[in-house]
Amino acid sequence: MRLAPPSVTRYHLLCAMGLGLTILSAPFPSVQLILHAMLVVALAPRAGAPLSGALWALAAGWAMEGTLRLYPHLGGTAWADMTLSLLAGWMIGRWPLESLKGWWSRLASLGLLHVLLMHGAVRLAAGPHPWGWGWFWILASVPLWGWLTWRLLHAGHGAGRR
């Protein structure tokens, strides 16, 4: 059974909520990284609508760079987020998921790729910088935000019974 995507209004409201929470969680960088990854990897990608997903990911990247004080503001995060959102949206259209465990594994692999691509893009834009433990918090929390996004994106389609 193929799960239907959320309505366009619900999709934009979820992305706006994720972006707002990313900005508001700036005093807590570990939480902010988790919310940022959730927005870019899980909420923003949408099969058949690459422009809206790329724009939400772009906004998430600039919000992330704008709220971190010791982070270069040269657009590396926004570029990495846009690229990964387009890749994730293509994957959703090409290989739709039907189970929560498959969703978790996709989010974990895309989360790791997100961290590598983001740090690589920032390194190209601004030179060497510290990595920190953001990658650990993103991967360790995939079951939590993966389950949450699965429920939000597939509510009303029997998502809780899988």
Disulfide bonds with the S-S distance in Angstrom:
none
